Amino acid sequence: MIDTNLGFTLVRTFDATPEQIWNAWTNPDDAAQWLHPVGVTTPRESVEIDAREGGTYRYTMVDDATGDETVTAGDYREVIPFEKLLFTWGKPEDTSNDRFLITVTIEDLGELARVTFDLRGYAGMKGDEFIYDGWESALDSLATFVGQSEVLG
């Protein structure tokens, strides 16, 4: 069982609509374009997303330099279109109780969308060169995917 007292939160403002951000998280074609840190690729054929409560997802990240593969999977616990995703995240062989818990909330700011990414079960911090830095880099990839050229926050 993960320790939900451990965790970290990342907040970003994107020059995108909530619908664009939602589709980036829930559409396999979109997710394959950004759902990985810089220096890693997610092959489209590896992405499976059933974004509904009780649905599951699975994708493979491939390190561009080494070819090493990391498969990630989870299940959706709460889905509120254009507003919130609550899902588990971990290795496919982990039980649902052994996976990290991620909450993504999307706030409509008119011309912008604020995304709050909260991961529970890991006491990460900037510079860990692992989960925290990986998700921070993935959110950079999301910004690039939606056509944003600078970090807004």
Secondary structure by P-SEA (a helix, b strand, c coil): cccccccbbbbbbbcccaaaaaaaaccaaaaaaccccccbbbbcccccccccccccccbbbbcccccbbbbbbbbbccccccccccccccccccccccbbbbbbbbbbcccbbbbbbbbcccccccccccaaaaaaaaaaaaaaaaccccccc
